[in-house]
Amino acid sequence: MSQEHLHSYEYWIKKLQLKPHPEGGHYREMYRSSEKVHAEHLPDRFKGARTFSTAIYFLLRPAERSRLHRIKSDEVWHFYRGLPVTIHMFGSSGSYRAVRLGENPERGEQYQFMVPAGTWFGVTVTGNGDDDTGHIHDDFALAGCTVAPGFDFEDFEMAGDKIVTAYPGYQDVLRKLL
């Protein structure tokens, strides 16, 4: 096993200079395009110009979650290392879909996945760090998120308790994401 797999979440938070994110977990913006798309060239849901694209690191520990939220842009999630995560998505038609990000395609995990603009979603850590031999390898999940048009907190909306009634049959999943 390489030495880098022995680092804990504290190491990565410090090494990548991550800070707490309002939705949960830790993040750091790594890229924000210097160019912008003017408001008149964007869909009406945007109330001003936006950068072309943004990208962040995002780290979750097993007990943390990315709370249920939505943004006005498409968001591509990239898996980097650690434990797999599950992206829980709730569509406007009342549908639910879960996608796993990780490094094991044999377990149905993907390295990248795009969450469509306007989709309510949250993210949970899927594993606890144990592998089939009982050895603990990681105590975190490290991912990245790329947003286009670029992320702006003006486009960020956290879900409230009322969303639980909008998706009958998914109350347990929704409550763990609030």
Secondary structure as UniProt FT lines:
FT   HELIX           3..6
FT   HELIX           9..15
FT   TURN            16..17
FT   STRAND          19..20
FT   TURN            22..23
FT   STRAND          26..32
FT   STRAND          36..37
FT   HELIX           39..41
FT   TURN            44..45
FT   STRAND          50..51
FT   STRAND          54..60
FT   TURN            62..63
FT   STRAND          65..70
FT   STRAND          74..82
FT   STRAND          85..90
FT   TURN            92..93
FT   STRAND          96..101
FT   HELIX           105..107
FT   STRAND          112..115
FT   TURN            117..118
FT   STRAND          120..125
FT   TURN            132..133
FT   STRAND          141..148
FT   HELIX           153..155
FT   STRAND          157..158
FT   TURN            161..162
FT   HELIX           163..166
FT   TURN            168..169
FT   HELIX           171..177
//
